[in-house]
Structures are given as C-alpha cells and as structure tokens.
Amino acid sequence: MREVEALADRKKIDAPERDIYEVENYLKTLKYIESVVEKKQTISKRIILQIHKYVTNKTLRADVSGHYRPGPVYIAKNYRDGRREIVYTAPEAKEVAWLMNALIAWMQNNETEGIDPVIAAGIVHQEIAAIHPFVDGNGRTARALATLVLYQRGYDFRRLSAIEDYYNTDRSAYYTAINIGKNYKGRRIDFTPWLEYFVKGFKEEIDQVKHTVMNLAVKKIDTDINSQVFLDKDQIAILDFMETVGRITVTDVIDVVRCPRRTAQFHLQKLTKLKMILKIGKGRATYYILK
C-alpha cells in the first residue's frame, strides 16, 4: 500500500516495471471512470475501448491496446505434468463487435427494466469474460466496467473500498466462480455461480465500508469539544441490531454481544452520551432507540 500511495503521489519506487505500469494504469482508469460519471456519459464502445487502453497502457502492444482482438483466443489450464488443456474457446473475432454492441445496448437499457445495479454490474463482468473481446486485459477491463456501472447508479465506494480486495482474499475462488469454460455453454451463460459469488463479495465490501465510516465518524461530544469517536465492534453490533429491529434493551445487548450486564449498560451509556441513541422509559421498562 505504501508503494501504491507513492505512485499516486508520482514518486519513484523500486519495483518491476510492469507492476508499476499496472498500478499507474489502474489509477488513471479510476480517474477516467469518475470523469465519465461526472459528465453523465452513457456507456458506449468508445468508453469501453478507452478503459481497455488505460488498463493496458505500456503493457500491451499499441496496435491491440484499446482495440477489439483481431484473432481467436483460448483459455487453457496447465497441469504439473506438462499437459495443457483448452477449457474455453472464446467467440470468433468476427463476432466480437456485434456481441459487444448487444452488451452495450443491454447496459443502456437494463436500468429502465428495473434490474438491480449490483446484479447488472455482475452480469457485465461475466459477459466481458465470456466474450473476451481483447487480446489481453479482459479481466481488468471487466472489473473496471463493473465499477463504472455501480458508480453510475449510486454505489460510489471508490475511496473506501474496492471489490478486488474481496477477489484477492482467495483468487482460486474468484476463478472458480467466473469459470466461463464451465458456465458458458452453447452461447448460453449460467450466471448463478458467478452472481452468488459477486453479490456475496459486494455485501462484504459494503459491510466493511459501513464499519469504516462508523469507526471514523466525527461526533460533537459537547458544546466546547469536537472529538473523533471510535466505536468498538460490540457498539457497532448494537447499532446494527437497532437499525434492524428499531429498539434495544439491556437484555438484548447481553444476547447480541454476549457480555455481562454491567458491560451492556456501559455500551448503552456511551452511545447515549454520544447522542447516537435515546433512552426511553424507566426501570425495567427502559429501552433505547436510534436518535
């Protein structure tokens, strides 16, 4: 992360040249995605080709960077004994343009059809993997395009998280889920394995964003002092419970975070003092609600 931050600040680091290019390319791609959204541009062939050009700059030949592939591509599995098995053959090069045009048309229309943004982004990711429109950089382009779809439709977590973090926790699980050799049969895609994985990962990233925001929230403690308040995991769990149920009691806290009564009372007192929750009633009838 320190090296990535240095590159973002345009400082030099000691790392393989290709790795440096890929990080710089991704940072430029995110800035481009931001400009597309700010200008309220509709996703088009030009935008997709520009994304590919950004993610493959200096890592792919100029004649194929930012252009659909001119020939066939295959995905192969290499075995330890030296065998090599072709597990997926992408559509012919002459079919790429119309397949991409169909995907672009679907992207432009799916919002009016009421398709959830997260599902739409997952479908776009899988479709790019299946069409494999480029010589190389298909995965990076698919992930960037999914980010663009989400950002356009209200999910802007770019400065707080990236779903790639979830992919990187278990790369084999990512490749198993998006296994187009298994999921893509006779021009038909079984999206279920991939979408289950994609939605689960997206939810985990949302939960992490929520955790980050709540831990970094700035609250006014009194009229004289502004302090940064850090909530521990038990206090976040209490607020999560209240968001779902609407109210909480001391007994509920004991059950939710599995703590002694005295600790439960301490958590509720702290959250009350921070003016995040409100105490209602007295004695055994006491309960708390979100303020």
Order of alpha helices (4+ residues) and beta strands (2+ residues): alpha-alpha-alpha-beta-beta-alpha-alpha-alpha-alpha-alpha-alpha-beta-beta-alpha-beta-beta-alpha-alpha-alpha-beta-beta
